């Protein structure tokens, strides 16, 4: 990660994406959401759709252990790197990759955050089974997605959205127990799931 070149002109599409990602602050104060999660001070955390660090940074502030921030875009990771430096956080490890290639040690993560990323994966079952494998028994996964509802215009195209019922079904098939479903607002829902104790 240290040899990234920061001199390239950031293209407008990328800047727009950052603006969009950071504008979600208004929708969901990340600290509020994280404070309601089953995260303990010694937990190892993984943010599989890290983006500009919207959840990564508050997650890192909530644990003394490691937080893995995963994103396929190195520019996103450098944004997180800068935010972490600014806040003096040293417990974030950056991983440039897709969830489909998730290769963290099995049974090593206590809590996974998947925020607005699952609708972008090529295979939902593959993504969820990868997350399942890296989670410890009793570990939690929080998914945050846009509801598949034609009345909701903002957000990703309807065709690629994952409705909450479909997500709950695939989670169950992947071996998770759905703990709780919450509507954050009209457009966005969260599903908290747990990897069943053996």
N, C-alpha and C positions, 0 to 999 in steps of 0.2 A: 504493500500500500504506500510505501514511502517514495516511490519513484513516479508518482503521478504528476503529469504536467498540467499546471494550472493556467498555462498561457493561452490555451485555445479560446476563441470567442465562444461564449455560451450562446447556443442558438435560442431563438425566441420560443420555440416549442418547449424546450427544456425549462426556460425561465417561467413560462406559463404554468408548467406542471408544478414547479416549486410553489408558485403563487397559489395554485389550486390546493395543493397539499397543505400549505400553511393556513389557508383560509378555513380549513376544517376546524381550526381552533374555536371558531364561533359556534360550530355545531356541537362539538364534543370537547369539553375541557379535558385533556388527556389525564391530568392529575386526578380528577374526579373519578374517571372510569377506572384508573389503575388502583386508586385507594379502595375501590369496592371489590377488587380481585383477590383471589386467595394467594397472594404473593407474600412470602416471608423474607426477612432480611438476609437469610443465607441461601436463598434460591438462585439457581442458575436459569437465566431467561434467554429466550430466543424470539426475535422479531423477524418473521419471515418476509414481511413486506415493508422493509424499513423506510424506504423512500427518503424523505428529507429528515427523518429522525423524530417525526411527530410523536410517536410513542416510545421510541428507543431511549431518548434522553430522560424523560420522567421514569422509565423503567430502570435505567441505570442509577437514578437517584434513590430508588426504592430498594436496592439490594446492595449488599457488600460484596456479593459474588459477581460472576461474569455475565455480561449480556452480549449475545451474538446478534449482530445486525446484518441481515441478509438482503441484498438487492442486486439484480443483474447489472445495474447501471453504476459504473465507477464514479460518475459525477455526483450521484446521490450520496454515495458513501463518503466522498470528500466533503460534502456539505455536513454530514453527520460528524466527521472527523473535526471539522472546524468548530461546530457547536460544542462538541465534547471538550475541546481544548479551552474554549471560551469559559466553560463552566468548571474546568479543572477535573473533569471525569476521566478516570484512567481504566475503568473496568469494561469498556466496550471493545469487542473484537469484530472487525469488519470482514464480511464474507461476500465476495462478488460471485453470485451464482443464482440459478433458478431453483425454486422449491423442488422441481422434478429431479434435480441432482443433489438434493440435500444429503450431505455426507458427514454429519456430526456423529460422534460416538452414540451408539444405541443406549437407551435407558440412562441418559445423562442430563436431561433437561427437566426442570420442574414446571415451567410455565412457558407456553408459546402464544404469541400474539400474531394473529393473521388479519391485518386490517386492510380492507379493500384490495386484496391481492388474489383471493381464490377465484374470482371471475376472470382473471387473466391467465390462469394456468392451463396447460394443454390437456391435462387429465386431472380432474378433481379427485378421483379415487387414488391415483398415484400420489398426488400431493398429500392427501390426508393419511395414506398409509405410511409415507415417509415421516410425516410429523408424528404419527403414532409410534413408530419405531424409535425415534430419538427421545421421546418422552419417557420419564420414569413411570413405573406403575403408580397410579394415584396422582399423576401429574395432570395439569389442566391445559386446555387449548381455548383461547377466546377468538372467535371469528366475528369480524365486523363487516357487514355487506349492505348493499342497497337492495331493498325489497323489490321483487319482480311484480310491479304494479303499474299498469299503464297510466295511472293518474299522476305518477311521479315523473316529471320531465327531467329534472336535474340528475346527474349521475351517468354511469356508463350506458351504452345502448342496451335496450330492453333484451335483445337477442342473446347477449352474453351474460346477463345477470343471473344470479343464483337465488331463487326464492328461499325463504326460511324453511319451508316444509321440505323442499328438495334437499337442502343442506342438512337438516336434521336426519333425513333418511340415509344419506350417504355417510354421515358421521356414525350412525348406528351400525351400518354395514361394515364400516372400517374398524369396529371394535370399541368405539367410544360410547359412554353414557352421556346423554344430554342432561345437563344439570339445570340450566335456566336459559330462557329466551327473553330478551328485553327489547322493546321498541325504544330506540334512542330519540327518534322524532318520526315524522311521517315517512321519511325516505329510508332511514337507516335502522338496522336491527343488529343486535349482537346475540350470539349463541355461545354459551359457556359449556364445554364438554370436558369429561374426565376420562383418562385411560383407566379402565377398570383394574382394581387390585387383583393380582393373581390369586 
